Amino acid sequence: MSDNKRNLNEEPSEEMTVTLTLDDGSELECVVLTIFEAGGRDYIALLPTEGIEAEEGEVYLYRYTEIDGEPDLQNIEDDEEYEIVADAFDELLDAQEYDELVGEDEIDQ
Protein backbone atom coordinates (compact mmCIF):
# COMPACT_ATOMS: atom_id res chain seq x y z
CA MET A 1 0.00 0.00 0.00
CA SER A 2 2.77 2.46 0.81
CA ASP A 3 3.90 2.48 -2.85
CA ASN A 4 0.57 4.08 -3.81
CA LYS A 5 0.76 6.87 -1.22
CA ARG A 6 2.09 10.21 -2.31
CA ASN A 7 2.52 13.51 -0.59
CA LEU A 8 0.62 16.63 -1.53
CA ASN A 9 3.84 18.35 -2.57
CA GLU A 10 5.02 15.61 -4.92
CA GLU A 11 4.47 16.31 -8.58
CA PRO A 12 2.76 13.30 -10.17
CA SER A 13 3.93 12.28 -13.61
CA GLU A 14 0.32 12.55 -14.69
CA GLU A 15 -2.78 13.64 -12.85
CA MET A 16 -4.64 10.75 -11.24
CA THR A 17 -8.41 10.98 -11.47
CA VAL A 18 -11.35 9.03 -10.07
CA THR A 19 -14.92 9.03 -11.35
CA LEU A 20 -17.45 8.95 -8.51
CA THR A 21 -21.01 7.72 -9.03
CA LEU A 22 -23.21 9.87 -6.81
CA ASP A 23 -26.42 8.82 -5.05
CA ASP A 24 -28.54 10.30 -7.84
CA GLY A 25 -26.68 8.20 -10.44
CA SER A 26 -24.73 11.12 -11.89
CA GLU A 27 -20.96 10.89 -12.27
CA LEU A 28 -18.38 13.34 -11.01
CA GLU A 29 -14.74 13.27 -12.09
CA CYS A 30 -12.26 14.17 -9.34
CA VAL A 31 -8.52 14.68 -9.12
CA VAL A 32 -6.75 12.59 -6.48
CA LEU A 33 -5.07 15.08 -4.14
CA THR A 34 -3.47 12.55 -1.83
CA ILE A 35 -3.80 9.24 -0.05
CA PHE A 36 -3.00 9.55 3.64
CA GLU A 37 -3.27 7.74 6.96
CA ALA A 38 -5.42 8.81 9.89
CA GLY A 39 -6.35 6.80 12.96
CA GLY A 40 -4.62 3.69 11.62
CA ARG A 41 -6.55 3.59 8.31
CA ASP A 42 -5.93 4.93 4.81
CA TYR A 43 -8.04 7.69 3.30
CA ILE A 44 -8.17 9.52 -0.01
CA ALA A 45 -8.83 13.22 -0.69
CA LEU A 46 -10.56 14.06 -3.97
CA LEU A 47 -11.19 17.42 -5.65
CA PRO A 48 -13.94 17.66 -8.29
CA THR A 49 -12.70 18.86 -11.69
CA GLU A 50 -15.84 20.79 -12.65
CA GLY A 51 -19.10 22.15 -11.30
CA ILE A 52 -19.83 24.26 -8.26
CA GLU A 53 -17.90 21.87 -5.99
CA ALA A 54 -14.74 22.51 -8.04
CA GLU A 55 -15.28 26.27 -8.01
CA GLU A 56 -15.70 26.27 -4.24
CA GLY A 57 -12.70 23.96 -3.72
CA GLU A 58 -14.81 21.33 -1.97
CA VAL A 59 -12.74 18.26 -1.11
CA TYR A 60 -14.29 14.80 -0.71
CA LEU A 61 -12.79 12.41 1.82
CA TYR A 62 -13.27 8.62 1.60
CA ARG A 63 -11.90 5.56 3.33
CA TYR A 64 -9.41 3.96 0.94
CA THR A 65 -8.47 0.29 0.58
CA GLU A 66 -7.33 -1.95 -2.21
CA ILE A 67 -9.06 -5.17 -3.18
CA ASP A 68 -7.08 -7.42 -5.53
CA GLY A 69 -4.91 -4.43 -6.46
CA GLU A 70 -7.91 -2.25 -7.34
CA PRO A 71 -8.77 0.90 -5.33
CA ASP A 72 -11.93 0.69 -3.23
CA LEU A 73 -13.52 3.82 -1.74
CA GLN A 74 -16.00 3.70 1.11
CA ASN A 75 -18.09 6.48 2.60
CA ILE A 76 -17.15 7.68 6.07
CA GLU A 77 -20.44 7.22 7.93
CA ASP A 78 -19.29 8.04 11.48
CA ASP A 79 -19.04 11.73 12.49
CA GLU A 80 -16.18 11.04 14.91
CA GLU A 81 -14.19 9.20 12.23
CA TYR A 82 -14.86 12.01 9.75
CA GLU A 83 -13.55 14.61 12.22
CA ILE A 84 -10.33 12.62 12.71
CA VAL A 85 -9.87 12.34 8.93
CA ALA A 86 -10.71 16.00 8.25
CA ASP A 87 -8.27 17.13 10.96
CA ALA A 88 -5.50 14.91 9.53
CA PHE A 89 -6.13 16.32 6.04
CA ASP A 90 -6.05 19.89 7.38
CA GLU A 91 -2.70 19.12 9.05
CA LEU A 92 -1.36 17.88 5.70
CA LEU A 93 -2.47 21.12 4.04
CA ASP A 94 -0.89 23.21 6.80
CA ALA A 95 2.38 21.27 6.49
CA GLN A 96 2.42 21.79 2.72
CA GLU A 97 1.76 25.51 3.06
CA TYR A 98 4.61 25.71 5.59
CA ASP A 99 6.93 23.80 3.25
CA GLU A 100 6.03 26.16 0.39
CA LEU A 101 6.71 29.22 2.58
CA VAL A 102 10.05 27.85 3.74
CA GLY A 103 10.92 26.92 0.16
CA GLU A 104 10.11 30.43 -1.04
CA ASP A 105 12.25 31.96 1.72
CA GLU A 106 15.19 29.78 0.70
CA ILE A 107 14.83 30.86 -2.94
CA ASP A 108 14.71 34.57 -2.00
CA GLN A 109 18.00 34.38 -0.07
C-alpha positions, -999 to +999 in steps of 0.1 A: +000+000+000+028+025+008+039+025-028+006+041-038+008+069-012+021+102-023+025+135-006+006+166-015+038+184-026+050+156-049+045+163-086+028+133-102+039+123-136+003+125-147-028+136-128-046+108-112-084+110-115-113+090-101-149+090-114-175+089-085-210+077-090-232+099-068-264+088-050-285+103-078-267+082-104-247+111-119-210+109-123-184+133-110-147+133-121-123+142-093-085+147-091-067+126-065-051+151-041-035+126-018-038+092-001-030+096+036-033+077+070-054+088+099-063+068+130-046+037+116-066+036+083-059+049+048-080+077+033-082+095+000-088+132-007-106+141-040-112+174-056-139+177-083-127+189-117-158+208-127-191+221-113-198+243-083-179+219-060-147+225-080-153+263-080-157+263-042-127+240-037-148+213-020-127+183-011-143+148-007-128+124+018-133+086+016-119+056+033-094+040+009-085+003+006-073-019-022-091-052-032-071-074-055-049-044-065-079-022-073-088+009-053-119+007-032-135+038-017-160+037+011-181+065+026-172+077+061-204+072+079-193+080+115-190+117+125-162+110+149-142+092+122-149+120+098-136+146+122-103+126+127-099+123+089-107+160+083-083+171+110-055+149+095-061+163+060-060+199+074-027+191+090-014+179+057-025+211+040-009+232+068+024+213+065+024+218+027+018+255+031+046+257+056+069+238+032+060+262+004+067+292+026+101+278+037+109+269+002+101+304-010+123+320+017+152+298+007+148+309-029+147+346-020+180+344-001 
